[in-house]
């Protein structure tokens, strides 16, 4: 679950879906539960935006499959009394922050800075946690694994235990380009970026001088990645327009990625090893749910 949740936070931070056009109608019925076309459209928009699907048709088909799976999982969770508590969600957010070098409030501020609804974020976390809790309860994994197996797994998947290149960023945002341009000129003239951000930024992290913490380069949105690409520590970006707001980014520090040694990540290797096996068994279990379920596809995602 940890791996899945850690990946989730930056997907949401940097790739919020554009509002989907609401489309009335039924896409599918799963054991009496209705999945609407508007739900499919909203999830498809997210998948396109994050690169999980190429093209509207593929995105809609993938979204429909995901929503069918969620309906099956939710029904089983209700039947077995598997609940996701507020504490589960808070624990996940703390773990996400710990793995990415962010305090919990910094995770929240990073979301808010990009216009991501915290409620939507929490609901997505709940869905992921429910899935993993249910899988753990149903599958009852009891696998013994020794160091030899773990080392073999580590060597086969060494790229997964590499810290990516990361950059520590500060940023400010304004509603008007002229304000952002003026703020950038002040920084170039020698003023402290954080102080300027506190004075002019309308972002929720302005009180912290726009501190975004360390962000893996691979998780930056294309627009932000282009803006800071090639900038060394102490350099400031051009003004970047993102969804109607104007941003300026300051590169405080760059950190090169490295392959983490086996002893340092032994616990994470064990976790990943079990997760991979669990995923395999989970898919088989999900297939059995599908076979027993009454699934009526009213719309296969083709067309509009």
C-alpha positions as CSV (number, residue, x, y, z in Angstrom):
1,X,0.0,0.0,0.0
2,X,2.8,2.4,0.8
3,X,4.3,2.3,-2.7
4,X,0.9,2.9,-4.2
5,X,0.1,5.9,-1.9
6,X,3.5,7.5,-2.3
7,X,3.1,7.5,-6.1
8,X,-0.3,8.9,-5.7
9,X,0.5,12.1,-4.0
10,X,2.5,13.7,-6.8
11,X,0.2,12.4,-9.5
12,X,-2.5,14.4,-7.9
13,X,-0.3,17.4,-7.1
14,X,0.9,18.0,-10.6
15,X,-1.8,16.6,-12.8
16,X,-5.2,17.6,-11.6
17,X,-7.8,16.8,-14.3
18,X,-9.7,19.5,-16.0
19,X,-13.4,19.6,-15.2
20,X,-15.1,17.0,-17.2
21,X,-18.2,17.7,-19.2
22,X,-21.1,16.1,-17.4
23,X,-22.8,13.5,-19.6
24,X,-26.1,12.0,-18.4
25,X,-26.8,8.3,-18.9
26,X,-25.9,4.9,-17.5
27,X,-22.5,3.4,-18.4
28,X,-22.8,0.1,-16.5
29,X,-24.7,-1.6,-13.7
30,X,-22.7,-3.8,-11.3
31,X,-24.8,-5.9,-9.0
32,X,-27.5,-3.3,-9.1
33,X,-25.1,-0.4,-8.6
34,X,-25.2,2.2,-11.3
35,X,-22.1,3.7,-12.9
36,X,-22.9,6.9,-14.7
37,X,-21.4,8.2,-17.9
38,X,-20.5,11.4,-16.0
39,X,-18.4,9.4,-13.6
40,X,-16.6,7.7,-16.5
41,X,-16.0,11.1,-18.1
42,X,-14.5,12.6,-15.0
43,X,-12.1,9.7,-14.4
44,X,-11.2,9.5,-18.1
45,X,-10.2,13.2,-18.0
46,X,-7.9,12.4,-15.2
47,X,-6.3,9.5,-17.0
48,X,-5.7,11.5,-20.1
49,X,-4.2,14.4,-18.1
50,X,-1.8,12.1,-16.2
51,X,-0.8,10.1,-19.3
52,X,-2.4,6.9,-18.1
53,X,-4.2,6.7,-21.4
54,X,-3.7,8.0,-24.8
55,X,-6.8,9.4,-26.5
56,X,-10.3,9.9,-25.3
57,X,-11.6,6.4,-26.3
58,X,-8.9,4.5,-24.5
59,X,-9.3,6.8,-21.5
60,X,-13.0,6.2,-21.3
61,X,-12.6,2.4,-21.7
62,X,-9.9,2.3,-19.0
63,X,-12.0,4.5,-16.7
64,X,-15.1,2.3,-17.1
65,X,-13.0,-0.8,-16.1
66,X,-11.6,1.0,-13.1
67,X,-15.1,2.0,-11.9
68,X,-16.4,-1.5,-12.3
69,X,-13.5,-2.8,-10.2
70,X,-14.2,-0.1,-7.6
71,X,-17.9,-1.1,-7.4
72,X,-16.9,-4.8,-6.9
73,X,-14.4,-3.9,-4.2
74,X,-16.7,-1.5,-2.4
75,X,-19.5,-4.1,-2.3
76,X,-17.1,-6.7,-0.9
77,X,-15.8,-4.2,1.6
78,X,-19.3,-3.5,2.8
79,X,-20.2,-7.2,3.0
80,X,-17.1,-8.0,5.1
81,X,-17.2,-4.9,7.2
82,X,-13.9,-3.5,5.9
83,X,-13.9,0.2,6.8
84,X,-11.4,3.0,6.1
85,X,-11.2,5.3,9.1
86,X,-10.1,8.9,9.3
87,X,-7.0,7.7,11.2
88,X,-6.2,5.4,8.2
89,X,-6.2,8.3,5.9
90,X,-4.2,10.5,8.3
91,X,-1.7,7.7,8.7
92,X,-1.3,7.4,4.9
93,X,-0.8,11.1,4.5
94,X,1.9,11.1,7.2
95,X,3.6,8.1,5.4
96,X,3.4,9.9,2.1
97,X,5.0,12.9,3.6
98,X,7.7,10.9,5.3
99,X,8.7,9.0,2.1
100,X,8.8,12.3,0.1
101,X,10.5,14.5,2.7
102,X,7.4,16.5,3.5
103,X,5.5,17.4,6.7
104,X,1.8,16.5,6.5
105,X,0.8,20.1,6.3
106,X,3.3,20.6,3.4
107,X,1.5,17.8,1.5
108,X,-1.8,19.7,2.0
109,X,-0.2,23.0,1.0
110,X,1.3,21.4,-2.1
111,X,-2.1,20.2,-3.2
112,X,-3.7,23.5,-2.5
113,X,-1.0,25.4,-4.4
114,X,-2.0,23.5,-7.5
115,X,-5.7,23.9,-7.0
116,X,-6.3,20.3,-6.0
117,X,-9.4,19.7,-3.8
118,X,-8.3,18.2,-0.6
119,X,-11.6,16.4,-0.3
120,X,-11.1,14.7,-3.7
121,X,-7.6,13.8,-2.7
122,X,-8.9,12.1,0.5
123,X,-11.5,10.2,-1.4
124,X,-8.9,8.9,-3.8
125,X,-6.8,7.8,-0.8
126,X,-9.8,6.1,0.8
127,X,-10.4,4.1,-2.4
128,X,-6.8,2.9,-2.5
129,X,-6.7,2.1,1.2
130,X,-10.0,0.2,1.0
131,X,-8.6,-1.9,-1.9
132,X,-5.4,-2.8,-0.1
133,X,-7.1,-3.5,3.2
134,X,-9.7,-5.8,1.6
135,X,-7.0,-7.6,-0.4
136,X,-5.0,-8.2,2.8
137,X,-8.0,-9.6,4.6
138,X,-9.3,-11.8,1.9
139,X,-6.0,-13.2,0.6
140,X,-4.6,-13.9,4.1
141,X,-1.0,-14.0,2.8
142,X,1.3,-16.1,4.9
143,X,4.6,-16.1,3.0
144,X,8.0,-16.7,4.4
145,X,10.9,-15.0,2.6
146,X,14.6,-15.1,3.4
147,X,17.4,-12.7,2.6
148,X,18.5,-14.7,-0.4
149,X,15.0,-14.2,-2.0
150,X,15.0,-10.5,-1.1
151,X,18.5,-9.9,-2.5
152,X,17.5,-11.6,-5.7
153,X,14.3,-9.5,-5.9
154,X,16.5,-6.4,-5.2
155,X,18.9,-7.1,-8.0
156,X,16.1,-7.7,-10.5
157,X,14.3,-4.5,-9.5
158,X,17.2,-2.3,-8.5
159,X,15.8,0.6,-10.5
160,X,12.8,0.7,-8.2
161,X,15.1,1.4,-5.2
162,X,16.8,4.4,-6.8
163,X,16.1,7.9,-5.4
164,X,15.2,10.1,-8.4
165,X,16.8,13.4,-9.1
166,X,14.9,16.0,-7.1
167,X,14.8,19.8,-6.8
168,X,13.8,21.9,-3.9
169,X,11.6,24.7,-5.1
170,X,10.0,27.9,-3.7
171,X,7.2,29.4,-5.7
172,X,4.9,32.4,-5.7
173,X,1.7,32.8,-7.6
174,X,-0.4,35.8,-8.5
175,X,-3.6,36.6,-10.4
176,X,-1.9,39.1,-12.7
177,X,1.1,38.6,-14.9
178,X,2.3,42.1,-14.3
179,X,2.5,41.4,-10.5
180,X,4.4,38.2,-11.1
181,X,6.8,39.9,-13.5
182,X,7.4,42.7,-11.0
183,X,8.1,40.1,-8.2
184,X,10.6,38.3,-10.5
185,X,12.5,41.5,-11.2
186,X,12.7,42.2,-7.4
187,X,14.3,38.8,-6.9
188,X,16.7,39.2,-9.8
189,X,17.7,42.6,-8.3
190,X,18.8,40.8,-5.1
191,X,15.7,40.6,-2.9
192,X,15.1,37.4,-1.0
193,X,12.6,35.2,-2.9
194,X,10.9,34.0,0.2
195,X,10.3,37.5,1.5
196,X,8.9,38.6,-1.9
197,X,6.6,35.5,-1.9
198,X,5.3,36.4,1.6
199,X,4.5,39.9,0.4
200,X,2.9,39.3,-3.0
201,X,1.9,35.6,-3.4
202,X,-1.7,34.6,-3.3
203,X,-0.8,31.0,-2.9
204,X,-1.7,29.1,0.4
205,X,2.0,28.5,1.0
206,X,2.9,32.2,0.9
207,X,3.4,32.3,4.7
208,X,6.2,29.8,4.3
209,X,7.8,31.8,1.5
210,X,6.4,29.4,-1.1
211,X,8.4,26.4,0.1
212,X,7.4,23.3,-1.8
213,X,10.1,21.1,-0.4
214,X,12.0,18.5,-2.5
215,X,10.0,17.4,-5.5
216,X,11.2,14.6,-7.8
217,X,11.9,16.0,-11.3
218,X,9.9,13.2,-12.9
219,X,6.8,14.2,-10.9
220,X,6.8,17.9,-12.0
221,X,4.2,18.9,-14.5
222,X,5.6,19.5,-18.0
223,X,5.1,23.3,-17.6
224,X,7.0,23.5,-14.3
225,X,9.7,21.1,-15.5
226,X,10.4,23.2,-18.6
227,X,10.5,26.4,-16.4
228,X,13.2,25.0,-14.0
229,X,15.1,22.9,-16.5
230,X,18.7,23.9,-16.5
231,X,18.4,26.3,-13.6
232,X,21.0,25.9,-10.9
233,X,20.6,26.7,-7.2
234,X,19.8,30.4,-6.6
235,X,18.2,30.8,-10.1
236,X,14.7,32.0,-10.7
237,X,12.4,30.9,-13.5
238,X,10.5,32.9,-16.1
239,X,6.8,33.6,-15.3
240,X,4.7,30.5,-16.0
241,X,1.0,30.5,-16.5
242,X,-0.8,27.5,-15.1
243,X,-4.6,27.3,-15.2
244,X,-5.2,31.1,-15.1
245,X,-2.6,31.9,-12.4
246,X,0.9,33.2,-12.8
247,X,3.8,31.4,-11.1
248,X,7.5,32.1,-10.5
249,X,9.8,29.3,-9.3
250,X,13.0,29.6,-7.4
251,X,15.5,26.7,-7.4
252,X,16.9,26.4,-3.9
253,X,18.8,23.1,-4.2
254,X,19.2,20.1,-6.6
255,X,19.7,16.6,-5.4
256,X,21.1,13.8,-7.6
257,X,19.4,10.4,-7.4
258,X,21.3,7.3,-6.2
259,X,20.7,3.6,-5.9
260,X,19.9,2.9,-2.3
261,X,22.0,0.0,-0.8
262,X,20.3,-3.3,0.1
263,X,20.8,-2.9,3.9
264,X,19.3,0.6,3.9
265,X,16.1,-0.5,2.1
266,X,15.7,-4.1,3.4
267,X,12.3,-3.3,4.9
268,X,11.1,-1.6,1.7
269,X,12.3,-4.5,-0.4
270,X,10.3,-7.0,1.8
271,X,7.3,-4.7,1.5
272,X,7.6,-4.5,-2.3
273,X,8.1,-8.3,-2.5
274,X,4.9,-9.0,-0.7
275,X,3.0,-6.3,-2.6
276,X,4.0,-7.8,-5.9
277,X,2.8,-11.2,-4.9
278,X,-0.3,-9.7,-3.3
279,X,-1.1,-7.9,-6.6
280,X,-0.9,-11.2,-8.5
281,X,-3.3,-12.9,-6.1
282,X,-5.5,-9.9,-5.9
283,X,-6.1,-10.0,-9.6
284,X,-7.0,-13.6,-9.5
285,X,-9.5,-12.9,-6.7
286,X,-10.9,-9.9,-8.6
287,X,-11.5,-12.2,-11.6
288,X,-13.5,-14.5,-9.4
289,X,-15.6,-11.6,-8.2
290,X,-16.3,-10.6,-11.8
291,X,-17.3,-14.2,-12.7
292,X,-19.9,-14.2,-9.9
293,X,-21.1,-10.6,-10.5
294,X,-24.0,-9.3,-12.6
295,X,-22.3,-6.7,-14.8
296,X,-24.3,-5.0,-17.5
297,X,-22.3,-2.8,-19.9
298,X,-24.6,-0.1,-21.2
299,X,-21.9,1.9,-22.8
300,X,-18.4,0.6,-23.7
301,X,-16.7,4.0,-23.8
302,X,-16.6,4.3,-27.6
303,X,-17.7,7.5,-29.1
304,X,-18.7,10.4,-27.0
